Amino acid sequence: MTSSNNLSRILQDSPHGSSTSKGLEKLRYTVLTDGIPSTMEGMSELRIYIWLILLSAPPIPTDRYLDLVRQGPSPSYAKIRNDTFRTLATDPLFRRKVTENSLTRVLNAVSWKLHDAHEARVNGWQSPPSIGHRPPLSFAGSPDTKGESPAAARQARELDSSDAGTTSNAAAPQDAATVGYVQGMNVLAAPFLYAARSEAQAFAAFNKLITSACPGYVRGGSMDGVHRGLALVDKVLGIVDPNLASHLLSKNMNAAIYAFASVLTLCACTPPLPEVLSLWDFLFAYGPHLNILCIVSQLILIRDQLLATPSPNQILRNMPALNSAKIKAMTLSFVSRIPPDIYQEIVSHAK
């Protein structure tokens, strides 16, 4: 049975009750070992549905998304438009499939949803204000409404046992409602629009990611989760490759210098896009927090170059092209070496 047929069968089985967790475990493991079949351009009929499941993001009615679009420009609209035109500007695959208007609408809709939730929290309302209370404004056009081995098994169990899965039913932090638009959210939203079959799907997945999985990356403009993540990149590198860590620090190259965008965007800032999608399959299966380890893996994969140069900043100014297979394999090779207390910091750093 091909991996595509295997994944399709898992999705069609639709487990219920106590078998749901077993179904998710099987889905994660299949994504880890077989990947999600896609074309050379990263296109896949199954990917967005698998992402929605792994993120615990239920589909939303298209009309609900359209209601947010019809609210018109959000308070963050000017900031959004200042970023959208340069989102993955040099990636021909993305530019060919996703329009700036589409990206603008999704980001603006998320901004409205977060703004309304924050307004409800501040005013003590049980739910956000009715969308119909605002006069509809049109902007940016109309949205498109189309719709293994024992070792691998052990590695999957190690990742799963961390309580790190993104499908947890635990409530999002209370202050996630105060999340606002920050620069970088445009890049974080881009892969969802590329993978999705509709803007409503992309909206549902992206909104779930930033409100449940990594609200600390965009909360209130402080990006405290990103800064905690950068400190953890330095810490993890010091554990798994002390020599490389010492070399980089001797050149005043801590993670805050070269890895800010990689942490904030879950490596979506680094081409090629099909490799980003493949890496995200892994991250959504076992937790976006593993991106910290994936960034360290990228460094280890080019350690010889970094150690040989007196100016590693010239290499790290732009991270080398992603190779998701090598990054995942490297990450799995050292995940068990991370002390439990440090791993727990990694799990919770983006909350």
N, C-alpha and C positions, 0 to 999 in steps of 0.2 A: 504494500500500500504506500503510495506516495505521501510526502509530508502534507501536501495540500489536501488530499483526501482524508488523511488522519485528522487534521485540524477541523475540516468541515464536519467530520463525524462527531468530534468532541463538541463542537458548537451545536449540532443538531440534537445531541443527546439531552440537553437542557436538564441537568440534574436538579433535584429539589430537596429541601430539608437537609438532613444530615449528610447527604451525598454531595451537596454543593461544594463543600471544602475539598472533597476528594476530586471533584471535577476541576476545580481551580488548580489544584496541585498537578493534575495531569496536564492541564493546559499550559501551565508555567513550564513544566518539565519538557513538554513537546516543543515549546518555543525555544527553550534553552538548547536542546539537543538537535532539533531539526531546523529551527528558524521558521520564518514566515515566507513562503514562496513568493517571489516577486520578479518582475522583469529587470533588465539591466538598468532601467531608469528608476527602479524602486517602486513601481506601481504594483499594487496588490488588491485584489477584490476582498480579501479577508482582513487586512491589517487594521483598518479603522474599527471594525467590529471587535476584534481581539483587544485593541487598546481600550475601547470603552468598557469592556468586561474587566480587564485587569485594573483599570482605574476606578472601578465601581461607579461609572458614570452612566446612569440610565438615559436612554434616548429622550429628547424633549420634543414636544409637538412643534412643528415648524412655525405655527401661528404664534407661539410664545416667543420664539426668536424674532419673528417679524415685528411683534409688538415692541420689542426693545429697539429694533432698527428704526421704527417709526417715531420713536421719541426724539430723534434728531441728534444733533451734536451734544455730547456729554461735556461736563466741566473739564475733562481731559482731552477734548477733541483736538485742540491746537497742538498739544504735545504729541498726540498720536500721529497727526498729519506731518509733523516734523520728522517722524521716524519712518513712516511706511514706505516712502519712495526709495529709501536706501536699503530696504530689507532684502538680504541675499541678492543684492543688485548685480553681482557678477555670475550668478548661477543661472544658466540658460534653461535648465529643467524647471526650476521654480518660476522663472519669469514667464515661461511659456504656458504654464498651467494656472497660476494664481495671479489675479489682477490686484493692483494696489487698492482699488475700490473694495474688493472682497475682503482683503486684510483689514482695511479701515473699518468696515462694518462690524467684523467680528470683535476687533479690539474695542470699538466704541460701545458695542452691546455689552461686553464684559464690564467695561468701565461703568456703564449705567447700572448694571446689576449690583456691582460692588458699592456704588454710590447710594443706591436705594437701600441696600442692606445696612449700610453705615447710618443712613438717615433714620431708619427704623430703630436701630440700636440706641442712637443718641436720644430719640424722642420717646423711647419706651414702648413702641408699637409692637404688636404681636407679629405683624408682617409688613413688608415694604409697602409704600403708598401705591395706590392703584395706578397702573400705567395710563389708564384712560383719563387721569386727572391732568395730564400734560398735553399741550397742543402738539399734534404730530408735525414734524418737520422732515422734509426730504433732503437727502444729501447722498453724495457718492453713488448714485444710481440705485438700481434695484437688485437685491440679492438673487442669486441663482438658487432655486429651491429643489433641484434634482436630488433628486435624491442619490540503545546505548550501553554505555558501559557502566560497571559498578562504580568507577571513579567519578563519572559524570553524575550518577545518582547520588553519591555521597556529597558532591559539591552542591547539588540542588538542595539536598536536605540541610546543609550548613547555611545556605542562603535563606531558605524558608524558615528555619528555626529561629531566625533573628527577630521574629515578629515584625518584619520589615515590609511585608507585602503591602502594596498600595490598595488592596481590596479590603482592608480592615473596615469594620463597621463603626469604629470609634469616631466620636464627633470631632469635627475640626475645632481648632482652638477658637475661643470666643472672639479674640481680636482679629481673626481672619476676615471679619466683616469690614475692617478698616483698610484692607488692601486697596491700593490705588495704582494708577498707571505709572510705571517707571520705565525709563529707557532700557531696552533689552527685552521687554515683553513682546515686542514685535517679532523678534527673532525666535522667541520661545513659541509663539503662536504659528509661525510659518510652516513647520513640518505637519501640524495638524491639518492645515488647509490643503497641503499637498497630498496628504494621505486620504483625506475625507472625500466622501461622495457628495456632500452638501455643506453649506456654511453652518447649518444647524448642528450637524455632527461635530464639526471642528469646534464650534462654540461650546458644546456640552463637554467635550474632552478637555479643552484648554481651561475652561472655567473650573472644572473639577481638579485639575492639576494644581492650579495656583491657589485654590482655596482649601484644599485638603492635604495634598502631598508636599507642597513646598511654599506655603504662604509667607514664610520668613524671607524668601528671596525678594518679595515685592512689597512687603508690608510697610506702609507709611513713608515710603521713600528712603528709609534708613538701610534697607537691605541687610539687616542684621544676620539673617541666615546665610547670605553669601559670604560675609566676613567670617562667620564661624566655619563655613566650608573651606575657605582659603587657609585658615589656621590648621584645619585638619589635613589638607593636602600636604603642608609642610611636615606635620606630625607623622602621617602615614609614610611619607617618603623616607623620613628618618628611621622608621622601623624596618622597612623592607629593603632599603638601599642606603645605608648610612654614608657610604663614600660619595655617592652622587649628591645626597642632601648637603653634605659638608662642602662639596665643591661649589654648588649653587649658592649657598649662603656666603661663602667666601667672596663671591662676586656680587654680593648684595642682591641676589636674585631669589627673593622669597616668592611664594605663590601669588601674593597680592600684585606683583609686578606683571606676571605673565598669564595667570589663570583666572582672572576675574570674569571675563566673558565666558570661559569654558564652564565655570561653576554656575553662573546665572542662567545660561541657556541650555544646560545639559549637553554641552558640546555641539549644539546646533550651529554655532558660529563657525565651525570648522568643516570645510567641504571634504569629500563630495556628499551631496544630499542623500543618495541611496545608502551610504554607509551610516549616516546619521540615523536614518529610519531603522536600519538593522540594529544599531546600538540601542535605540529607544525600545525596540522589542524586548531586549534583555532588561533594560532599566524598569520598564513598566511591569515586567513579569516578576521581578524580585525587589523592586523598590528604587525610585529615583536617587535615593541617598547613595547608591553604589556608584553614581557618577564620580564621587570623590576618588574612589579606587580606580576608576577608569582613567581619570586624569593622571594619576600616578603611573598607571600602566603605560600611558603614552610617553611619559618621561623615560621610563625604564627601557622602552623599545628603542629609544635613540640615545641611550646612556653613553655609548662609545663616542658618538659625535659630541655630546655635551662635555664629556670628560676631556676630550682632546682639544677643545677650543678655549682660549683665554677669554672669549667674549660670548658666553652662552646666550646672552640677550639677543644676539643677531639670529640665532636659530629659533628662539622662543618668541620672537616678535610676532610671528605667525606660526601657530602650531602646525606640525606636519600633517599631511592629508590623513584622514581617519582610515583605519583598517579595522573594522569592527570585529572580525574574527580573531585577529591577533590581540586586540584589546581585551575582548572577553576571555580569551584563553589565559592571558597574563593575569587578569584580575582574579580568575578562579584559582590560579596557581598560588596566590599569596593571601587570599582572604582569610584562611584559617590561622595565619600568623598574627592577625590583629588581635590584641588583648581585648577581652570582653568589655571592659569599661570604655576603651577607645571606640570599639565598634558601636556601642550604645550611643556614644556622642555622635557618631556618623549617622546613625539611624534617626536621631532626633534633631540634628542641627538645622534642618530647614523648616521646622514647625513654628 
